[in-house]
Amino acid sequence: MRKRKHLELAEQVFVIIGLTFFTRGFEVGRNGDVDGLLPIVFVTIIRYSVWAISTFLICVRWKKALVAITRDVFILMLVLIMLTSFVWSVYPNFTLKNMPEVWQMVTFGLYFAISYSVKQQLKLVATTLALGVIFSIFVVFLYPTIGKHLYDHPGAWKGIYDYKNTFGSMMVLSSLAFYLLKSENQIHRLYKWGFFWLSISMILPSNSKTSLIISLIIIFTLYFYRRYRWRGKISVFYLDIGVLIIGCVATIVLTFWVSILTGLGKDVTLTGRLPMWHFIFTQLQERPWLGFGRGAFWASGSNFAIAAGKAVSEGYVPPHAHNGYIDLILDSGLIGLSFFIISFILVYNRALKFAYGSKNSEDYWPLAVLLFLSLNNMMESYFTRLANIYFVMYITTALSAMSKIPQKKLNSQ
């Protein structure tokens, strides 16, 4: 019994390490060729250890894995397109070189889905991000030249993460995790609300306006869902899809409300995004169905990236499209985007049933993750770029055992 508990604890530590890796928390201070606090060899060891251990544990639990992967065929089709995209990539060597990132995200996401319940996933994510908050504060005050931006966004906090917007989005996810975390006693309540408000407050020094808006929209939406769970003949699913769409529009409008009201200056283009997006869509007309290959459009030295940057300003080379959906089309074309949309609708429907069929706040976690991913990718690219926590969380949510809907179901389903 004691040995089993030790193994369970060791596996939980492994999950926290894995989640921290995908948030890029171990690359603290590293920016391009600039060394971080941790040696690159250490990060590389973590990367391949997480991948190897996840693969081993999936093999051990292969029966659960086979059941899980049948829950969402469409996301698997998208993954298959990304894995084979080096065949038609405009920069095949670049796409092939970075293909392990896809395997790492899918492998860890599948492992996380089959090994832990939604409740356990929430607790582990909350613990991981709580550590991220603590260490970010530690780095900001002890190593301010690393924990803060110096040149591009002077003074903005990035903590242990690579960029202020990443830090802001991690604080959003942290606030959602602690908002939904169940508190069973006074100590748990202090832990829950202490880190909830700390996470919210950490968004402010990041100067990530989008993150603050997203956190407010999602928390309000979750509160609304929990307090007013409709009954009757009207389909809750279609009504909530409308809420999701309104939330996406609200994210853009509230982020750029000054620009929209004034219609003057550079910001009328959403800080240069609109001319860049226009250029991207003109290029997509040449490769609409399967795109340019994963990451190839923004590869180092890519003529496409250089031209897209010129549409914004001379000498600027963007690292991505600043929109996850557009980058998804660039990586896998309209076919890949279609697979993702179908997958998202199906998973969103399951998450709604799972949430509405229960009175436990923790059962709203899959819905919170989907709301977070959909809104967060409106102004930034967080779906399949690099090895990231966002696609891991989507894979986990899509393949988790949400098919076991609580007994109290919606009358309208």
N, C-alpha and C positions, 0 to 999 in steps of 0.2 A: 504493500500500500504506500509506504513512504517513498519507495523507488518510483512508483507511478506518479506521485505528486511532484517529485523532483523533475521527472521527464516533462510533465505538463508545464511546470514553471520554466524549464529550459526552452520549451517550444514557444511559450509566450514571449520570452526574451528575444528569441529569434524573430518572431513576428514584428516586435517593436523595432528591432534593428532593420528588418526588411522595409517596413513602412517608412522609417527615417531615411533610408537610402533613396527610396523613390520620391521623397519630398526634396531630395538633394541636400538634406541637412548635414551630411558628412563632407560636403564640398564647401564648407564654410570658408569664406574669404577667397575662394578660387574664382578667377575671372579670366578666361582665355589662357594666356601663358603665365598669369600671375599665380604664384603658389598660394595655397590656402594654409590654414592652421594644421590640417592633417595631411600627411604625405600622400601623394597620388597613388603610390603602391598600396597604401592601406585601403583607400577607396576602391581600388581595383580588386583587392582581395575580398572586400565586402561584397562587391558586385557579383563576382563569380561564385562566392560561397552561398549567397542568397539564392542564386539561380540553381546551383547544384543541389542544395538541401531541399529546395522546393520540389525539384524534379524527383528526388529520391522519395520524399514523403507522398507525392502523387502516385508513384509506382506502388508504394506500400498500401495506399488507399485507392487502388485502381478501380474497384467496383463503384465507389462513390463518385470517382472522377468520370467514369463512363455515363453514369446517370446524370451528372451535372451538365456535361457538355451537350446533352440532348435537349436541355431546357431552352437554348437559344441558338438555333442553327444559323440565324442571320448574322449574328456577331461573329460567329466562326467563319462565315463566308467572307466577311470584311477582313478578318485576320488573314485568311488565305490569300486574298488579293494583295494585302500589304507584304506578305512573305514572298510572294512571287513577282512583285512589282519591279524587281531588278531586271527582269527580262525585257520590259519595255521602257525602263527608266532612261531619261536623257543623260543621266550620269550614273551608269550601272555600277561602277566600282564604288562610288560613294554610297549608293543605296544598299549594296550587298555588304559593305563594310559595317554599316550601322544596323543591319538586320537583327543581330543578337538582342538589341533593345526591345524589339517586339516580342521575341521569345521570352525574355525576362519578365516583361509586364504580364503577358498572358499566363505564364507558368505560375508566378506568384499570385496573381488574381484567382486562378483556378484553385490553387492550394488553399488560399484564405477562405474561399467559398465553401469548400468541402470539409474543412477542418473546424470551422466555428459557426455557431448560430448567429443570427443578426444581432442579438443582444450581446453576445461575446465580441463580435466584430466592433460594435459601437464602443465597448469598454476599452478594447485594445487601441482603437484609433484615438480615443480621448486621452489615454495614457501617453501615447506617442506624441500627440500635439501638446500636451501639458509639459512634457519634457522639452519640446521645441520652444515653447514660450519661455521657460526658465532659462534654458541655455542661450536663447536669443537676447534676453535681458543681460545675462552675464557677459556675452560677447560685446554688446553695445557699449557697456560701461567700462569694461576692462580692455577691449580692443576696438575703440571707436572707429579707427581707420578701416576696420574690417566689417564691423557691424552696421556701419552707415555708408551711404553713397557719398563720394567726395566730389565728383565732377558733374556727372550728368543730372543728378537730382540731389544737390548738396544738402546734407543733413537728414535725408529721408532714411528711415530704418529699413534694413533688410535682414538683420539678425543673423541667424546661421544659414540663411537661404541665399540664393544667387542674385535676387533682384527684389526691389521693393514691392512690386506687384505679386510676386510669389509669396513673400512674407505676408502681404495683406490677404491673399487668398487662403493661406494656411490658417490665419487667424479667423477668417470667416468659417472655415470647416471646423476649427476648434470650437468656436462659439456655438455652432449647430450641434456638435457632438455633446457638449456639456448642457445645452438647453434641453436635449432629449434624454440625457442620462437620468436614470432613476435614482432617487435618494431615499435610503431606507432609515437613516437616523441622522442625528444632528451633525456628526462628523462628515457624513456623506453630503449633506446639504451645504456645508461650508466648502467642501471640495468642489461640488457642482457649481454653485453660484459664484464662488471665488474665482474659479478659472473661466467661467462664462464672462463675467464682467472684465476680467483681466484681458481675455482674448479680444473683446470688443474695444477696449481702451487701446490695445496695441495696434489696431487698424489706423488710429489717428496719426501716430508718428511715422507710419509708412507712407503717408501722403497718397495712399491709394484710394481715390475718391470712388472708383467703381466698386472696390471691395466693401466699403462702408454702405453704399447703396444696396448692393446685393445682400448683405447681411440683414439689413432692415427689411427688405422685401421678403426674403425667405422666412425670417422669424415671424413676421406678421402673417404670412401665408400659412405657416405651420400652426400658429395660434388659431387662425381662422378655421383651418381644417379640424383641429382637435375640439374646438368649441361648438362648431356648427357642422355636424355631419348629416347631410341631407338624406331624407327618405322620400320615397314616392316613385312616380313613373318616369320622371325625367332622368336620363342617364347621368350619373355622377361623373362618369369617365369623360364624356364630351364637355361637360361643364368645366371640369378641372383642366382639360386641355386648353380651354379658353383662358383660364386663369394663368396657365403656364405661358401662353403666347403674350398675354397682357404684361406678364412679368418681364419677358424678354424685351418688349417694346419699352417698358418703363425703365429698364436698365440703361438703354441708350439715351432716352429722353432726359432722365434725371442726371446722368453723367455729363451730358453736354447741354444742359438747359440754358446756360448763359449764351452759348454759341447759337443755339436755335432761336432764342429770343432776339438777339442782336443781329444775327446774320452778317456780321462784319468780321474782317480779318481772316487769319489763317484757320481759326477754329471752326469756321463754317464747314470745313471739310472733315470735321471730326479728327482734328490734329493730324491731318494729312492722310487719313485712312481712305477717304472716298476716291481720290485720284489713283492711289495705289490699287484699290480694289477694282477700279475701272480698267486699269492696265491688265490686272490678273485675269479678268473675265474675257478680255479681248484675246489673251493668249490661250485661255481654256477652249476657245472655239476650235483650235487646232487639235486638241486632245481631250475631247469632252467625256469620253466613256470610261477610260482607265487612268486618266491623269498623267502626271510626269514621273511617277515613281516616288516612293516614300522619301520625303525630305529633299528630293533632287532639285526642286525649283529654287530652294534656298541654300544649295550646296556652296561651299567656299569657292569663290571665283565664278559662280554661276552668272551668265549673261542676263538671265531672267531676273535674278535678284538685283543686279546692278541697275537694270532698266526700270524695275519697279521702284527702286530708291530714287531714281532721277525724277520720277513722277511726283515725288514729295519735295525733295530739295537736292541740290547738287552735292555730290559726295556722300550722301546717305545710302547705306546698304542695309535694308531691314533683315532681321534674322528669321522672321516669319510674317504671316499675313495679318497678325493682330486680330484674328478671328478663327476660332477652332473649326468652324464648319467649312470655311473657305479653304483652309489648309487640308481638311479631310478630302475635299474635291481635288485639290492639287495632287494629293498623295495617291488617291484611289479612284478618282473620277466620279461621274454621276452614278455609276453602278455601285461603287463603294458607299457613297452617301446614301443611296436608296436602301442598301442593306442596313446601314446604321439607323436610319429613320424608322424603318419597320421594326428593328430590334428595340429601339427606344420606346416606341408606342406600346409594344407588347410588354416590356419590362415595367413601364410606367403604369399600365393597367394592373399588372400583378401587385405592384407596390401600393397602389391605391386600395385594392381589395385587402391587402395585408394590413394596411394602416386602419382603414375604416372598420375592419372586422375585429379590432382590438381596442381596449381602453388603455393599454400600456404605452407610455410615451416612446419607449425604445423601439416599438414596432413602426414608428414613423421614420426611422433612420434611412431605409432604402429610398423613400420618397424625398427626404431631405437631400440625399446624395444626388439624386436625379435633378432636383431643382437647382442645386448648386452647380452641377456640371453644365446644365443648359444655359443658365444665366452667365456663368463665369466665362463661357466661351464666346460671348457676344463681342467683347472688346479685346480679348487676348486669345492666344492659341494654346490650349491646354489639353487637347484630346490625345493625339498620337505623336507629338513632338518629343524627341529624346526618350529617355526612360523615366516616366513620370508617374506620380501617385494618382492622377486623374483617370487615366485609362485603366490602371489597376483597380481603382474603386468601381469603375463601370463594369469591368469584367466580373468582379466579385459580386456586385449587386445583380447583374444579369444572370449569373449562374448559381446564386444562393438558393436555398430551399424555401423560397417564398410561395411555393405551390401549396404548402400546408397552411391554408387560410384559417384563422381562428373561427370557431363555431358561429359566432355572431356576425353573420354576413350582411351585406347590403341587400335591401329588399329589391333594389332596382337592377341588380346584376343578372 
